[in-house]
Amino acid sequence: MQWTLVVPLKPLPQAKSRLADTADDGLRPGLALAFAQDTVAAALGCPAVRDVVVVTNDALAARELAALGAGTVPDLPRAGLNAALVHGATVVGAARRAASVAALNADLPALRPAELARVLDAAARFPRSFLADSAGLGTTLLAASRGRELRPQFGVGSRALHRASGAVELTLDAVDSVRQDVDTGGDLRAALALGVGPRTAAAAARLPAGQQ
């Protein structure tokens, strides 16, 4: 099964506010863009991924991610993450005749194509499924097989919300790069330990000593 991935991305100046203890206002937008670039590049390198569509109103991010080969869709609802994902999935479904769609976080800078392929192959067995994040509270990927609604419930406690919505939790070992999103300085250090993509590595090198 081939998948279209929908990746939501806030305007860069608003992104990654919880990294304030690690990166100042001048560095966080660049980190957020680097995370998204490495996420999209890795996703496009996954054999199970047909294409990637980024939902964003940030002109710079849209331009840079399009240069990597992603499609872009403006966030017309402007009503938060879940509304952006529903909008993106609707656009994708209309354009691709009810393609299989997965929502993927934009902050997975250590993402490895082979690990993402394992997750998507497992997701293909279920109408709706999800992968919990490394903290065990959130979600990094929500998948809906062909013709099924995505019905995203991202936000605080999304692991429990997605399970309650009827989505099947994917329990896979050795897919750490698909689970390791980056919200805090500790998350960033964990991602760096896994091995991040080149853009995140370059952006992280600009952080103050002791924060890398």
C-alpha positions in Angstrom: 0.0 0.0 0.0 1.2 3.5 -0.9 0.5 6.4 1.5 0.1 10.1 1.3 1.4 11.8 4.4 -0.2 15.0 5.7 2.3 17.1 7.7 1.0 20.1 9.6 3.3 23.0 10.4 2.6 26.2 12.3 4.0 29.5 11.1 7.7 29.3 12.1 7.7 32.3 14.5 5.0 30.5 16.6 6.5 27.1 16.5 8.4 25.2 19.3 7.6 27.6 22.1 8.5 24.8 24.6 12.1 24.9 23.4 12.5 28.4 25.0 14.8 26.9 27.7 17.1 25.6 25.0 16.8 28.0 22.1 16.0 31.8 22.1 13.5 33.5 19.8 16.1 34.0 17.1 16.9 30.3 16.9 13.6 28.5 17.4 12.1 29.3 13.9 15.2 27.9 12.2 15.1 24.8 14.4 11.4 24.3 13.6 12.1 24.6 9.8 15.1 22.2 10.1 13.0 19.6 11.9 10.3 19.8 9.2 12.9 19.6 6.4 14.6 16.5 7.8 11.2 14.9 8.5 9.9 15.6 5.0 13.1 14.5 3.3 13.2 11.2 5.3 9.5 10.6 4.6 9.9 11.1 0.9 12.7 8.5 1.0 10.4 5.9 2.4 9.2 3.3 -0.2 5.7 3.2 1.3 5.2 6.9 0.8 3.8 8.1 -2.5 3.8 11.8 -1.6 3.9 14.3 1.3 1.6 17.2 1.6 2.5 20.0 4.1 -0.3 22.1 5.6 1.1 25.5 6.5 0.6 29.2 6.2 4.3 29.9 6.5 5.6 31.1 3.1 9.2 30.3 3.8 8.4 26.8 5.1 6.2 26.1 2.1 8.9 27.2 -0.3 11.7 25.3 1.4 9.6 22.1 1.8 8.3 22.3 -1.8 11.9 22.4 -2.9 12.4 19.0 -1.3 9.5 17.6 -3.3 6.6 18.1 -0.9 3.2 19.4 -1.9 1.8 22.3 0.1 -1.7 23.3 1.1 -2.6 26.5 3.0 -4.2 26.1 6.4 -7.5 27.7 5.4 -9.4 26.8 8.7 -6.8 28.5 10.9 -8.4 26.7 13.7 -5.6 24.6 15.2 -3.8 21.3 14.4 -6.7 19.0 14.1 -8.7 21.3 11.8 -5.5 21.7 9.7 -5.2 17.9 9.4 -8.8 17.4 8.5 -8.5 20.1 5.8 -5.3 18.6 4.4 -6.8 15.1 4.4 -9.9 16.4 2.6 -7.8 18.1 -0.1 -5.7 14.9 -0.5 -8.7 12.7 -0.7 -10.4 14.8 -3.3 -7.3 15.0 -5.4 -6.2 11.4 -5.0 -9.5 9.5 -5.0 -9.7 8.5 -1.4 -6.0 7.7 -1.0 -4.7 6.1 2.2 -3.6 9.0 4.3 -1.5 9.3 7.4 -0.9 12.4 9.5 2.7 12.7 10.5 4.3 15.2 13.0 6.6 17.8 11.5 9.1 17.5 14.3 10.7 14.1 13.8 14.3 15.1 12.8 15.8 11.7 13.5 13.2 10.0 11.2 14.5 6.9 9.3 12.7 5.8 6.1 13.0 2.1 6.9 11.4 2.6 10.3 8.6 4.7 8.9 8.0 1.9 6.3 7.6 -0.6 9.1 5.0 1.6 10.8 3.0 2.2 7.6 3.1 -1.5 6.7 1.6 -2.3 10.1 -0.9 0.5 9.7 -2.1 -1.0 6.4 -3.7 -3.9 8.3 -6.3 -1.6 10.1 -8.9 0.9 9.1 -7.4 3.5 11.5 -4.3 3.2 13.6 -1.7 5.3 15.4 1.8 5.3 16.9 2.4 6.8 20.3 5.3 9.2 20.9 8.4 8.3 23.0 6.8 9.8 26.1 3.8 7.5 25.8 1.3 10.3 26.1 1.0 11.8 22.6 0.9 10.6 19.0 3.4 11.0 16.2 1.5 9.2 13.4 -2.2 8.6 12.7 -3.2 6.5 9.7 -6.5 6.0 7.9 -6.6 3.3 5.1 -8.2 4.1 1.8 -11.7 5.6 2.1 -11.6 6.0 5.9 -11.8 9.3 7.8 -8.7 10.4 9.6 -10.5 11.8 12.6 -7.5 13.4 14.3 -7.4 14.0 18.1 -3.9 15.5 18.4 -3.2 17.6 21.5 -2.7 16.8 25.2 -3.3 13.2 25.9 -3.8 12.3 22.3 -2.7 8.7 22.8 -5.7 8.0 25.0 -7.9 10.1 22.8 -7.0 8.2 19.6 -7.4 4.9 21.4 -10.8 6.0 22.6 -11.8 7.0 19.1 -11.4 3.4 17.9 -8.0 3.7 16.3 -5.7 0.7 16.9 -2.4 1.4 18.7 0.6 0.1 16.8 2.9 -1.7 19.1 6.2 -2.0 17.3 9.8 -2.3 18.6 12.8 -0.6 17.0 10.9 2.4 15.5 12.3 5.0 17.9 12.9 7.5 15.1 9.2 7.6 14.3 8.3 8.1 18.0 10.9 10.8 18.9 9.2 14.1 18.3 10.8 17.3 19.7 8.9 19.6 22.0 11.5 20.2 24.8 15.2 20.5 25.2 15.3 17.0 26.5 13.5 15.7 23.4 16.0 17.5 21.2 18.9 15.9 23.0 17.2 12.5 22.7 16.8 13.0 18.9 20.4 14.1 18.6 21.5 10.9 20.3 19.5 8.9 17.8 21.1 10.8 14.9 19.3 13.6 13.2 19.2 14.8 9.6 21.7 17.3 8.3 19.6 20.4 8.6 18.8 19.8 12.2 22.4 18.9 12.9 23.4 22.3 11.4 20.7 24.2 13.3 21.5 22.5 16.6 25.2 23.4 16.2 24.2 27.0 16.6 22.7 26.4 20.1 24.6 27.7 23.1 27.2 25.3 24.6 25.5 22.8 26.9 22.2 22.9 25.1 23.2 20.7 22.2 
